[in-house]
Amino acid sequence: MFEFERREPLPQQQIRRMNQTIVHRGPDDEGFYSGDGISFGFRRLSIIDVAGGHQPIPNEDGSLWVMLNGEIYNYPELRRELESRGHKFSTRSDTETIVHLYEEQGEECFKQLRGMFAVALWDAKKRVLLLARDRVGKKPLFYAADFRRIVFGSELKALLAAGDLDRTIDPQALSDYFSFGYVPAPKTIYRSVRKLQPGHYLVVSSREIREVNYWNFDFSRVAEHSEEEWCEILRHELCEATRVRMMSEVPLGAFLSGGVDSSAVVGNMSRLLQRPVTTCSIGFNDREYDESGYAREVASFFKTEHHEEIVTPDALDIVDKLVWHYDEPFADSSAVPTYYVSKIARRHVTVALGGDGGDETFAGYRRYYFDQMENRLRRYVPSPIRKGVFGPLGSAYPALAWAPRIFRAKATFESLSRSPLAGYFNSVSIFRPADKQKLFSQDFAQLLAGYDSLSVLQHHYDRAGTDDHLSRIQYVDIKTYLPDDILAKVDRASMAVSLEVRAPLLDQQLMERAATIPSFLKLKGRTGKYIFKKAIESQVPRDVLERRKQGFAVPLNRWFREELREVTREVLFGSDDGILNRKMLNKIWNQHQNGTYDRSSHLWALLMYRKWRLAFQA
């Protein structure tokens, strides 16, 4: 916390109260610093320099103080360079590198950091606070600023604990949530709080609050290499990205689902380690959602020390846990298995490598293929015909939500009647635009004043630096879905059990190389991640490459008719918050209960929103 005009230390009770809300993120140690108008509180999960890396950490004369949530993988090289310039280090911690790098380079220092990080740095001489977030948003950073102070932290609940924070809901953020299932940065569910965007840093003083974009993902330069050359490049980059993430003084292992990405990471770990890799996975009694057999196959192939548990999720208990840990409405139900696999992994390791990022970086999602097919039709059918024919067909056609997408003509017709980006937005939305208009009460709709959540995607689509549609869609997902859904999901679920998760496929050097690969080598025919799969085809079991992609899912459809039926009914209909249209809620509920329409994704989004209100707004 920084109070701009205050010239004496801040009261410690407030910062200690904030710190207490995030003990789960750092159960090993806590630290505080207090100066004129500034107060830092830190919780530590000890991984590097376990004995000596207590934070916050100062420079030699105590004029700079820094806190780091995350890891800096290139800190040994940076440290050697800084020592050659005369800087004196008092710890072996990666965190201390940042204060000396700032002494050398000022604000430019963040560009030199290779890792996942949320950084707070206090320059006492200039009375300037800097907040910085890593390039793709692996680590979160929230802040609330007004004319007298800025409060910041790794989770929203820490800011709420500071007190005197306006909890008014941001109508646009809530509208975004019902489209995407998450609140996209820089918004949060509260009007008074913001997320620092990935690849940005914030400069705060009594004179200004200035946000700077220090890194961007660039699809504008396409390099020319043969497939064999690309495969060699990718093998090298992935191996190096994996190697630097194996730096740890505490037990280290990996998540293993049996999919392409986690298998590739475990394969590289196996080649780099002198001992079997510790791998962890979960299974379910429901075979439709169980991937444990694939994970066992890969574990056997690489001779890992494999730990697997069959879990039976307690649906009622897990909902409340997730609501508390995610702090704002969050509707990705794969947070459930992510929490359970993290919990199991934490029994064996403190650090786990995962396979996140492969689908965004190499175009692995099946929706990219469907989007490509729809765009081919758009090229051959003029816009007036698409709007005049496909639009009405989309409205009249039955939903068939239970069917595979190829048979869900309603969704296809609706998408085809729109522009390429609007069609993509329609296909990825939980509540599609037509349904979302019916979801809100008339009073809440007036607060939105015509706001359209499509503008979130449009903002990034227009800044992708390329005319290639697939690359532009990848760019949109890397700026929105990746940090605000995938990485938020993994961060909160893993930190809930004090587990650090690292993602080699989101290494900046690997991603920057991948951005120069022509899009036709990423999505080739129906094959997503084509060039990545080709690069690792000799390193993983053939079945892994050929099996159909399976999401990390739970049986929501059944839960809302059984375990979650009564609590959901009570939460949805027990009170009226003036925001949701009761008629639409009744329609969604009845359609799901009588089996005419699988409304489980809609019900999950509604349940998580209403549960959040009960937990944080009551």
LOPASE-503095 format. One line per field, with one value per residue (C-alpha): chain; residue in one letter; x, z, y. Coordinates in steps of 0.5 Angstrom, whole numbers. Last residue first. Example, Ala and Ser with C-alpha at 12.3 -4.5 7.8 and 13.67 -1.06 7.14 Angstrom:
BEGIN
unit: c(A_A)
code: c(s_a)
x: c(27_25)
z: c(14_16)
y: c(-2_-9)
***
This chain:
BEGIN
unit: c(A_A_A_A_A_A_A_A_A_A_A_A_A_A_A_A_A_A_A_A_A_A_A_A_A_A_A_A_A_A_A_A_A_A_A_A_A_A_A_A_A_A_A_A_A_A_A_A_A_A_A_A_A_A_A_A_A_A_A_A_A_A_A_A_A_A_A_A_A_A_A_A_A_A_A_A_A_A_A_A_A_A_A_A_A_A_A_A_A_A_A_A_A_A_A_A_A_A_A_A_A_A_A_A_A_A_A_A_A_A_A_A_A_A_A_A_A_A_A_A_A_A_A_A_A_A_A_A_A_A_A_A_A_A_A_A_A_A_A_A_A_A_A_A_A_A_A_A_A_A_A_A_A_A_A_A_A_A_A_A_A_A_A_A_A_A_A_A_A_A_A_A_A_A_A_A_A_A_A_A_A_A_A_A_A_A_A_A_A_A_A_A_A_A_A_A_A_A_A_A_A_A_A_A_A_A_A_A_A_A_A_A_A_A_A_A_A_A_A_A_A_A_A_A_A_A_A_A_A_A_A_A_A_A_A_A_A_A_A_A_A_A_A_A_A_A_A_A_A_A_A_A_A_A_A_A_A_A_A_A_A_A_A_A_A_A_A_A_A_A_A_A_A_A_A_A_A_A_A_A_A_A_A_A_A_A_A_A_A_A_A_A_A_A_A_A_A_A_A_A_A_A_A_A_A_A_A_A_A_A_A_A_A_A_A_A_A_A_A_A_A_A_A_A_A_A_A_A_A_A_A_A_A_A_A_A_A_A_A_A_A_A_A_A_A_A_A_A_A_A_A_A_A_A_A_A_A_A_A_A_A_A_A_A_A_A_A_A_A_A_A_A_A_A_A_A_A_A_A_A_A_A_A_A_A_A_A_A_A_A_A_A_A_A_A_A_A_A_A_A_A_A_A_A_A_A_A_A_A_A_A_A_A_A_A_A_A_A_A_A_A_A_A_A_A_A_A_A_A_A_A_A_A_A_A_A_A_A_A_A_A_A_A_A_A_A_A_A_A_A_A_A_A_A_A_A_A_A_A_A_A_A_A_A_A_A_A_A_A_A_A_A_A_A_A_A_A_A_A_A_A_A_A_A_A_A_A_A_A_A_A_A_A_A_A_A_A_A_A_A_A_A_A_A_A_A_A_A_A_A_A_A_A_A_A_A_A_A_A_A_A_A_A_A_A_A_A_A_A_A_A_A_A_A_A_A_A_A_A_A_A_A_A_A_A_A_A_A_A_A_A_A_A_A_A_A_A_A_A_A_A_A_A_A_A_A_A_A_A_A_A_A_A_A_A_A_A_A_A_A_A_A_A_A_A_A_A_A_A_A_A_A_A_A_A_A_A_A_A_A_A_A_A_A_A_A_A_A_A_A_A_A_A_A_A_A_A_A)
code: c(a_q_f_a_l_r_w_k_r_y_m_l_l_a_w_l_h_s_s_r_d_y_t_g_n_q_h_q_n_w_i_k_n_l_m_k_r_n_l_i_g_d_d_s_g_f_l_v_e_r_t_v_e_r_l_e_e_r_f_w_r_n_l_p_v_a_f_g_q_k_r_r_e_l_v_d_r_p_v_q_s_e_i_a_k_k_f_i_y_k_g_t_r_g_k_l_k_l_f_s_p_i_t_a_a_r_e_m_l_q_q_d_l_l_p_a_r_v_e_l_s_v_a_m_s_a_r_d_v_k_a_l_i_d_d_p_l_y_t_k_i_d_v_y_q_i_r_s_l_h_d_d_t_g_a_r_d_y_h_h_q_l_v_s_l_s_d_y_g_a_l_l_q_a_f_d_q_s_f_l_k_q_k_d_a_p_r_f_i_s_v_s_n_f_y_g_a_l_p_s_r_s_l_s_e_f_t_a_k_a_r_f_i_r_p_a_w_a_l_a_p_y_a_s_g_l_p_g_f_v_g_k_r_i_p_s_p_v_y_r_r_l_r_n_e_m_q_d_f_y_y_r_r_y_g_a_f_t_e_d_g_g_d_g_g_l_a_v_t_v_h_r_r_a_i_k_s_v_y_y_t_p_v_a_s_s_d_a_f_p_e_d_y_h_w_v_l_k_d_v_i_d_l_a_d_p_t_v_i_e_e_h_h_e_t_k_f_f_s_a_v_e_r_a_y_g_s_e_d_y_e_r_d_n_f_g_i_s_c_t_t_v_p_r_q_l_l_r_s_m_n_g_v_v_a_s_s_d_v_g_g_s_l_f_a_g_l_p_v_e_s_m_m_r_v_r_t_a_e_c_l_e_h_r_l_i_e_c_w_e_e_e_s_h_e_a_v_r_s_f_d_f_n_w_y_n_v_e_r_i_e_r_s_s_v_v_l_y_h_g_p_q_l_k_r_v_s_r_y_i_t_k_p_a_p_v_y_g_f_s_f_y_d_s_l_a_q_p_d_i_t_r_d_l_d_g_a_a_l_l_a_k_l_e_s_g_f_v_i_r_r_f_d_a_a_y_f_l_p_k_k_g_v_r_d_r_a_l_l_l_v_r_k_k_a_d_w_l_a_v_a_f_m_g_r_l_q_k_f_c_e_e_g_q_e_e_y_l_h_v_i_t_e_t_d_s_r_t_s_f_k_h_g_r_s_e_l_e_r_r_l_e_p_y_n_y_i_e_g_n_l_m_v_w_l_s_g_d_e_n_p_i_p_q_h_g_g_a_v_d_i_i_s_l_r_r_f_g_f_s_i_g_d_g_s_y_f_g_e_d_d_p_g_r_h_v_i_t_q_n_m_r_r_i_q_q_q_p_l_p_e_r_r_e_f_e_f_m)
x: c(-47_-42_-37_-39_-46_-45_-40_-45_-49_-44_-41_-49_-50_-44_-45_-52_-50_-45_-50_-56_-56_-63_-69_-67_-73_-68_-64_-70_-73_-67_-66_-73_-74_-67_-70_-76_-72_-68_-62_-59_-65_-61_-67_-67_-68_-69_-62_-59_-64_-65_-57_-57_-63_-60_-52_-52_-57_-60_-55_-49_-51_-50_-44_-40_-33_-28_-21_-22_-20_-17_-17_-12_-6_-1_-1_-2_5_8_13_20_20_13_16_17_11_7_9_8_1_-1_-8_-10_-16_-13_-6_-7_0_4_-1_0_7_12_14_10_13_19_17_13_19_23_18_17_9_11_15_9_11_6_8_4_1_-5_-10_-4_-5_-12_-11_-5_-8_-15_-12_-7_-13_-18_-16_-9_-10_-17_-15_-9_-7_-14_-14_-7_-9_-15_-11_-6_-12_-14_-8_-8_-2_0_-5_-7_-14_-16_-14_-19_-24_-24_-26_-31_-35_-37_-42_-44_-51_-52_-50_-54_-60_-59_-59_-66_-69_-66_-61_-61_-65_-60_-55_-59_-58_-51_-49_-49_-42_-39_-34_-38_-41_-34_-32_-37_-36_-29_-31_-37_-43_-49_-44_-44_-51_-52_-46_-49_-56_-53_-51_-49_-41_-41_-43_-50_-53_-54_-59_-61_-67_-66_-71_-66_-60_-64_-66_-59_-57_-61_-61_-54_-51_-54_-52_-45_-44_-43_-36_-31_-36_-36_-28_-29_-34_-29_-23_-27_-29_-21_-20_-25_-22_-16_-9_-7_1_1_-6_-6_1_0_-1_3_5_11_10_14_13_12_9_3_3_1_-5_-8_-6_-9_-16_-16_-15_-20_-25_-22_-24_-31_-29_-34_-30_-34_-29_-25_-22_-20_-27_-31_-27_-28_-35_-36_-32_-36_-42_-39_-36_-31_-30_-22_-18_-11_-5_2_8_15_17_19_18_14_10_9_6_1_-1_-3_-7_-11_-12_-16_-23_-28_-33_-30_-34_-30_-25_-18_-12_-5_2_9_15_21_26_33_39_34_35_32_26_24_24_19_15_14_12_7_4_3_1_-4_-3_-5_1_3_10_15_20_22_25_32_29_31_27_24_31_31_24_25_31_28_22_27_31_26_22_28_29_22_22_28_25_19_23_24_22_20_14_14_8_6_9_7_8_13_14_7_7_2_3_0_2_5_5_8_6_9_5_8_6_7_0_-5_-5_-12_-16_-20_-25_-31_-31_-32_-25_-23_-16_-16_-22_-27_-28_-34_-33_-40_-43_-37_-36_-43_-41_-35_-39_-44_-38_-40_-40_-35_-32_-26_-25_-22_-15_-18_-21_-15_-12_-19_-17_-11_-4_-4_-4_-7_-6_-7_-10_-13_-15_-12_-14_-9_-9_-3_-3_2_2_0_3_9_10_7_10_9_13_13_16_18_25_30_25_25_20_19_13_14_9_13_13_20_25_27_31_25_23_30_28_24_31_37_43_40_34_38_41_34_31_37_35_29_33_35_43_43_47_49_54_54_61_59_62_57_51_53_54_47_44_46_44_37_35_29_26_21_14_12_17_18_23_26_31_34_37_44_46_39_33_29_22_23_27_31_36_35_30_35_30_24_21_13_13_8_10_7_10_8_9_8_15_17_15_17_14_16_12_15_13_6_6_0_-4_-3_-6_-11_-6_-2_-8_-9_-2_-2_-7_-4_2_0_4_10_11_11_4_2_2_-1_3_0)
z: c(2_-3_-2_-1_-3_-9_-11_-10_-15_-20_-19_-20_-26_-30_-28_-30_-37_-38_-35_-40_-44_-47_-47_-41_-37_-32_-37_-40_-34_-31_-37_-38_-31_-31_-37_-33_-27_-31_-28_-25_-19_-14_-13_-8_-7_-14_-17_-10_-8_-15_-15_-8_-10_-16_-15_-13_-18_-24_-24_-23_-28_-34_-30_-31_-30_-35_-37_-45_-49_-56_-60_-60_-65_-62_-55_-59_-62_-55_-54_-57_-64_-66_-62_-68_-72_-66_-66_-73_-73_-67_-70_-75_-79_-85_-83_-77_-74_-81_-85_-79_-82_-76_-74_-67_-65_-65_-60_-56_-55_-53_-48_-45_-45_-47_-41_-36_-29_-23_-16_-10_-4_-4_-6_-10_-15_-16_-16_-21_-25_-27_-27_-33_-37_-36_-35_-38_-44_-45_-46_-49_-52_-54_-58_-61_-63_-67_-70_-72_-75_-79_-82_-84_-79_-73_-68_-66_-69_-66_-59_-58_-62_-57_-51_-56_-57_-50_-53_-49_-51_-45_-40_-34_-38_-39_-31_-31_-36_-32_-36_-39_-45_-48_-46_-50_-57_-56_-54_-47_-46_-51_-56_-62_-62_-61_-67_-71_-69_-71_-78_-79_-77_-81_-81_-73_-72_-78_-75_-68_-70_-75_-69_-72_-73_-66_-63_-61_-54_-55_-61_-61_-66_-72_-72_-70_-74_-80_-79_-79_-84_-90_-89_-86_-90_-96_-95_-93_-100_-99_-102_-97_-92_-93_-92_-86_-83_-84_-81_-75_-74_-75_-69_-65_-65_-60_-62_-65_-64_-58_-56_-56_-53_-47_-41_-41_-34_-29_-22_-16_-9_-10_-7_-3_-7_-13_-10_-9_-15_-19_-15_-16_-23_-23_-21_-24_-31_-29_-32_-30_-25_-22_-17_-11_-15_-8_-4_-10_-12_-4_-4_-11_-8_-2_-6_-12_-7_-13_-13_-14_-17_-15_-19_-17_-22_-21_-29_-33_-39_-43_-37_-35_-42_-41_-34_-37_-42_-37_-33_-38_-34_-36_-40_-36_-30_-24_-25_-25_-23_-25_-22_-25_-21_-26_-26_-24_-28_-30_-37_-42_-37_-36_-44_-44_-38_-42_-49_-45_-42_-49_-52_-47_-42_-37_-33_-28_-27_-21_-17_-9_-7_-8_-15_-22_-27_-31_-34_-37_-40_-44_-46_-49_-52_-55_-58_-60_-63_-68_-70_-72_-76_-79_-81_-84_-88_-86_-88_-82_-82_-78_-77_-71_-66_-58_-54_-49_-44_-44_-40_-35_-31_-25_-24_-19_-12_-15_-19_-25_-27_-31_-37_-41_-38_-36_-28_-26_-24_-18_-16_-21_-18_-22_-25_-31_-34_-36_-38_-33_-33_-36_-43_-45_-38_-35_-40_-38_-31_-33_-36_-30_-26_-19_-13_-8_-6_-2_5_8_7_7_1_-3_0_-2_-10_-10_-11_-8_-9_-5_-8_-4_-4_-11_-12_-14_-13_-15_-17_-20_-22_-24_-31_-34_-41_-41_-33_-29_-26_-20_-19_-13_-14_-8_-12_-6_-3_-10_-8_-13_-13_-18_-21_-24_-29_-32_-37_-34_-38_-41_-33_-32_-37_-32_-29_-32_-28_-21_-23_-25_-18_-15_-19_-18_-11_-13_-16_-9_-7_-2_0_-7_-8_-15_-18_-25_-26_-20_-25_-30_-26_-23_-30_-32_-25_-26_-32_-29_-25_-21_-18_-13_-12_-7_-8_-4_-6_-2_3_2_-1_-5_-1_0_2_3_6_1_6_8_2_-3_-9_-7_-1_-2_2_4_3_6_4_7_4_6_9_10_12_10_12_11_12_11_9_8_2_-3_2_7_2_7_13_9_8_16_17_12_16_23_21_21_15_16_16_10_8_1_-4_1_-2_0)
y: c(-20_-18_-23_-30_-29_-25_-30_-36_-32_-31_-39_-41_-37_-39_-47_-46_-43_-49_-54_-52_-59_-58_-62_-66_-64_-61_-57_-54_-52_-49_-45_-43_-41_-37_-33_-31_-29_-24_-23_-16_-14_-19_-23_-28_-36_-37_-38_-40_-45_-48_-49_-52_-57_-59_-59_-67_-69_-66_-60_-65_-70_-64_-62_-68_-66_-64_-63_-63_-69_-68_-74_-79_-79_-76_-79_-86_-85_-85_-79_-77_-79_-75_-69_-64_-67_-65_-58_-57_-60_-56_-57_-63_-62_-59_-56_-52_-50_-51_-47_-41_-40_-40_-33_-33_-40_-37_-31_-36_-41_-35_-32_-39_-41_-48_-49_-47_-47_-49_-47_-51_-48_-52_-46_-43_-49_-47_-40_-40_-46_-42_-35_-38_-41_-36_-29_-30_-35_-33_-25_-23_-30_-31_-25_-26_-33_-30_-26_-31_-35_-29_-27_-20_-19_-14_-17_-10_-10_-17_-14_-9_-13_-18_-14_-10_-16_-15_-10_-4_-1_3_-3_1_0_-7_-7_-4_-8_-15_-19_-26_-24_-20_-25_-30_-27_-25_-32_-34_-38_-35_-38_-39_-32_-29_-33_-31_-23_-24_-27_-22_-25_-29_-35_-35_-36_-41_-45_-44_-47_-52_-56_-62_-61_-58_-65_-66_-64_-57_-59_-51_-52_-48_-41_-36_-39_-40_-32_-30_-35_-33_-25_-24_-29_-26_-19_-21_-25_-33_-35_-32_-33_-41_-41_-37_-42_-48_-44_-42_-50_-51_-46_-49_-55_-52_-53_-47_-47_-42_-42_-50_-51_-46_-50_-56_-57_-57_-58_-55_-56_-64_-70_-69_-62_-66_-69_-62_-59_-65_-64_-56_-57_-62_-57_-51_-55_-52_-45_-40_-35_-30_-26_-28_-34_-38_-37_-39_-45_-47_-46_-50_-56_-57_-58_-62_-67_-69_-77_-78_-83_-82_-83_-82_-84_-84_-84_-89_-85_-90_-92_-85_-84_-90_-88_-81_-84_-89_-83_-79_-80_-76_-81_-86_-83_-86_-81_-80_-76_-75_-73_-75_-75_-75_-81_-79_-76_-71_-68_-73_-75_-67_-67_-73_-70_-63_-67_-71_-65_-62_-68_-71_-76_-72_-71_-66_-65_-66_-62_-63_-57_-53_-51_-50_-54_-49_-47_-54_-54_-48_-50_-57_-53_-48_-54_-59_-53_-51_-58_-58_-52_-54_-61_-57_-53_-45_-39_-34_-30_-23_-20_-25_-21_-22_-15_-13_-7_-4_2_4_11_13_21_26_23_17_11_7_1_-4_-8_-15_-18_-13_-10_-12_-6_-5_1_-2_-8_-15_-14_-10_-10_-15_-20_-22_-30_-34_-31_-28_-28_-25_-20_-17_-17_-13_-8_-7_-6_-8_-3_-6_1_-1_2_-4_-7_-14_-12_-11_-18_-21_-19_-23_-22_-15_-8_-1_5_12_19_21_14_7_0_-6_-13_-17_-24_-29_-33_-26_-27_-22_-22_-17_-10_-6_0_5_12_16_18_17_11_7_2_-5_-9_-15_-20_-25_-31_-32_-29_-22_-17_-13_-11_-7_-2_2_4_0_-1_1_-3_-9_-9_-9_-14_-19_-19_-23_-29_-31_-33_-27_-21_-19_-14_-10_-8_-9_-16_-17_-15_-19_-25_-24_-23_-30_-33_-30_-33_-36_-31_-34_-32_-27_-22_-16_-11_-5_0_6_0_2_-5_-6_-9_-15_-16_-22_-27_-31_-34_-41_-43_-40_-41_-45_-42_-40_-34_-29_-21_-15_-8_-1_6_13_14_7_0_-7_-13_-21_-27_-35_-42_-41_-37_-37_-41_-35_-30_-27_-26_-21_-16_-16_-15_-9_-6_-8_-5_3_6_10_17_22_21_25_19_13_7_0)
***
